[in-house]
Amino acid sequence: MKLNKFKVKITLLRSMLGTNPSDPDIHETHVIEKEKRLIKERSKLEKQVNKYLDAKAITDERKQAELERLQARIEEINEIVGDEEERNDKGVTVFFRDENGMPCIGDHMIYGFLKAAADALGKTKPQKKGVVMHSVGYTQSLINQHISIEEEFISCSKDIQRDEKGQAKYFVRSLRAMTAQGPRVSIAKSECIPAGGEFEFTLTVLDNSQVDEDVLRELFDYGEIVGLGQWRNAKHGTFKYELQAL
């Protein structure tokens, strides 16, 4: 079996917001378990090719690794922040931390971006069953089956934005939603990596896959429209990229 490798460097055009809840219990019980259940349920209910079928499983080892990297961020908050109210803020979203204390993202964010790009771009093309980029489900299935990212966690070249005291400088915005009790407004706070932050990782692709270099470039081009992290619909986390065959 022959494999093709590509080095990818993503450079943020706009700031990127953290996506992980600062409460480890929420991360474990809500985010991870919900995703595991969704993949399992969709795989049973939908027999046609779809983006959940053949998705990489979220193992207990991966869950523990994510919780450990999230805990590293919680310990940093406890050391830096003296205000008890700030420390117990459950509404803050943060980044994982690598061994050097720098923010990092999980490889699942890249897989998710590629499949979201396939969905958006596929809707701009005439639909043809079994043809990459002309069939959304087929393209997403091949991304699941033919592409692997070597790095489980991808570190950023820049730290999060901080104030003069070294504390996280959160990006704050209001969220509006219509509920059974009427319209509600809440405040969301997120750690923020500034524009110019870089993420580098290695893609491995099966030889002769229809998801070839040209398709990869088309998918990553979508990063200038919709990027990574929270509030992507407001253009946060948009990026440019460099892709080089190894």
N, C-alpha and C positions, 0 to 999 in steps of 0.2 A: 504494500500500500504506500503510495507516494503522497506526501503532504507538502503544501505550499505555505510559506510563512510570509507575513507582512508586518512590518513595524509601523505602528500608527501613533502619531502625536496629535493630540487635541489641544488647541489653545483657545481659552475662553474669550469671546468677544464682549460679553457682558457678565456681570457677577453671577455666580452660581450659588443657590441656596441649599442648605442642608436638608436632608429628607428623613433622617432617622429620629424617632422620638427620643427625648433625653431620659425618659423613664424606661429602664430595661424590661420591666414587666409588660409594658405596652408593646414594646418591640417583639417580645417573645410570644405573648398570647394573641396579639391582634395582627401584626404585620406578617410574621413568619407563618403562623398556623393558618391564617386566612388564605395565604398564597398556596400553601401546601394543599389545603382542602379544595381550593378552586381548581387547581391543576388536576387533582384526582377526580372531582366531580365532572369537569368538562370532558376529560378523557373518556369517561364512561358514557356520558349522555350524547356526545357528538362523535359519531363514527367517521365523518368526513375529515379530511386533513384540515387542521386548524392550528393556531399558534400555541395552544396548550398541549396538543398531542406531541409526544416525544420531547417535551421540555425537560431540561436537566432537573433532577430531583433535588429538593432542599433537604439535605441530610442533617442528622443530629450533629455531626461534626461541623458542618457549615454553620448551623445555628449557634453552636458554642463559640466558634471563631468570631462570628459577628457580635455576639454578646460581650466577648472579651475586649474587642476593639471599641465597642461602645462604652464599656466600663472604664477604659482608659480615658475617654473623654469626660466621664462623670467625675473621676478622681481629679482631673485637671480643674473642673469647675469648682469642686470642693476646696481645692488648694488656693485658687485665685480669688474666688468670690466669697466675701465675708457676710454678705446680706443673706439671711436665712430665707427670706421670701424669694429672692432670685434663685437660690440653690434648689428650692422645691418647686420651681416653675415647671409644671407638667406640659405646658403648651409649646415649649421650645423644641425646635428640630435642629439636629446637629449632624456633624460628619463623624465617621469612624476615624480612628487615629492609628497610624502605623507605628513601627518600633521606634521611630525617631520623633514621635509626637506630631508628625505632620498629618493634615487631613487626607483621607483617602476614600475611595468609593469601591463598592463591590462590583465584580465583573457583571452581575445581573443587570446593572444599569446600562451597560453597553449592549447586551443582548436585547434588552427591552427597547432601547433606542432603535436598533436595527429593524426590529419587527414593527415598531411604530412607523418608521420611515417607509417600510415596505407597504404598510396599510395605506398611508397617505399618498404615496407615489403611485401605487397600484390603481387607485381610484381615478387617476388622471389618464389612464391608458385603456384602450379597448380590452375587454375581458376575454381571455382565451385560456381555457382549462389546461393545466399542466405546462404553462409557459411562465417562466420567471418574470416577475414584475407586472405581468398581465393577469396573474392569478394571485390574489393576496394570500389566501390560505396556503397555497403551494409554496410560494416564496418564503413565508414564515416557517413552514415545516422544514425547508432546506436549511434555513438559518439555524434551526434547532439541531439538525442532524449533521450538517457539514462543517460548521464553524465552531471553533473552540478558542477561548482566550487563555493564554498561559498563566497570566497573573490572576490569582483569586481576588486580591485587593490591589487597587491601582492608586498609587500615591500622587499627590499634587505637588508641584514645584513651589507653590506659595502657601503661606499660612492663612488662616481666616483673618478677616479684618478685626483689629483690636483698637481700643482707645489708648490714651496716654498712660493708663494704669495697667495695661496688659490684659484687660478684661475683654471678652468677646463683644464686638460692636454689632448687635443684632439688627437684621433687616426686619422692620415691623410693618405690617399692612393689615387692613381690615378685610374680613371675609363676610360676605352677605349670603344668607340662605333663606329659602322659604320653608318653614316647618308647619306642622299641624297647628301650632300655636300662633302662627303668623310669621312675618319676617323677623330674622334675628341677625345681629351683627356680632362677630367675635374678633378678637385680635390675635394674629399669628406672629410668632417671632422665630427667626431662623438665623443660624450662623451663615456667614457669607464669605465665599472666596472671591477676591476681586478679579476683574478682567485681566487677562494676561497669564493667569494660572495655567499650567500645562500638565496634562496626563499622558503618559507614554505606556503602551502595552503592545503585546504581540498577538496577532491573529494567526491561527492555524486553520487552513482550509483544505478539504479533500481535493486531490488533483482531479481535473476534468469536471469539477462541480460547475453547475450552471451559475452559481453565485461566484463569479470570477472577479478579477480586478476591476473591470469596467462596472459591474453591478455594485461592488463595494464602494467605488467612488461615487456612484449615483446615490447610494444610500447615505453616505457620510455628507454629501452635499446638502442634504436636508437639515444638517446641523446649523446652518445659517438662518433657518426659519424657525425650527423648534429644537431646543437643546436638551440639556440634562438638569435634573434637580427639580425643586418645587417652583411653582409659578412660571412654568415654561410658556404658558399662553401669553405671558407678558414679556416674552423674549429673554427672560433670565436663563443663563446657562447655554445660550447659543455659542457656537464655536466655529472656527475654521480648522482644517486638519491637514496633515501631511501623511501620505501613505507610500511606503517604499517596500518593494519586494525584496526578500532576503535570500 
